[in-house]
Amino acid sequence: MQDNKTSRKAVCISVCMCLAVCAVVVLAVAYVAVFSAPAGDARQVTIAAADSRPAAKAAADYVCTGTNDELVVQRAIDDCAESGRQLFLYSGLYRLDDVRDFGDGGPRAAVVIRNMHRTFEMVGERRYVGGWAKGMETNGVVFYLRPEALPADGESVDIVRGEWSEQGIMNGSALNLENVAIWAPDSQHNLRALNLQRVNSLELSNVKLNAFGKAMLDGLKYPFGNPPSPVVGNIGITLTDGSNNVPVNLVNVSATGFGQGFQVGGEHVVMVNCAATFGLYGYTFGNYPYHCAFNHPITMINCCDEQNVNMPLFVSCGDNGGELHGLQEVTMVSFNFERVAEHVPGKQLGDLMRETRPGTWRGQIGFTTQPKWNAVNSVDLPLWAEDGSGTGFRTVNNAHKPACTSAERRTYYPQYMQQVFDLDLNKLVICTDPAKRLWVDALGTPCP
């Protein structure tokens, strides 16, 4: 009997030991999968920040020290260019201490993404590493340009840009950028956080641009009280020089606190769930030098412009030489505005949406406007400046009914050529002058 008990005990011990060994193996495999897979992947170069997890630093090909990290990041990018590999960045704060001349004719910059004549993937590890108080958002990878790196003479510099060329449309450079945040030190200096004029094809996903970098690291919470109005040369992102039958796709890209959050241009541009907040202009269109005439669509879906001083600005529509001008399409689907004077920088609202050459742009805009915190969408706030801007667009306030009584129609701020079926007049009426609230029927007869 004792032998049987001893035997059963030995079997139990053996089983437990086997289970323990299996557990260790599983944990080891998981550890390798989490921390070593990118480094072990022959297709990737890996890099870690000074404050990345110890296991991440142990697995990385390059490790930053927290000082002049731009040099290490650049070496990793150059390695990718030479070896044909992609770049994976472990989560952490990459501190950029200097901007320099890269000898390619472009602006001075901290980091330059080389033209590799292929699609280059620069992907960050996406993980939650702290809240607003710690200044890390939900992006694990943060490039932060220190204030000391900015030129004293006000020269405009880039934090991250593509390698320069005579023109971007033919340079063969394509970029897939994911899960990366780029922080400018403040909104009072001329700079571009992300300059992609010389990148031919873009795929951006979960990219966060922020002009309040120093405030974030100092522990100030969003939206940092009421910051001063940004300078117009303080730019979040500049899009491409043109297009060559390749798409430009931005998904979940945000720009906070800049003079111009998004400088939008190019062709075949699709922006989904993009947000411009707490800046001077959330969006400007055609407001930078380019070679290619912009003729093909720019489409924005579920994007927003919240707490910016001015509403979007439409500048040059066509090529800079003036040979082709006008008629490019911008379509905004379910676009949301929030404009509350006490929350915009400087606490004073600026311009409505306008064209510098009224009537030259085309497109369709469906929008709503929230006039204050926790408020229903407004039916009586204007969108376009009353100077002929927007007359080439079909603009619809989605809070308006397509059919209503005369009394309700009179509460609406109408859009140019807006159509409403008046239930009291029993006919379709059309707005021909929003500023005067002038409505006519199909025969041109004024309607009260």
Summary of the structure (lengths in Angstrom):
residues: 448
radius of gyration: 26.8
end to end distance: 105.9
largest distance: 109.8
contacts: 1561
relative contact order: 0.06
helix: 19%
strand: 34%
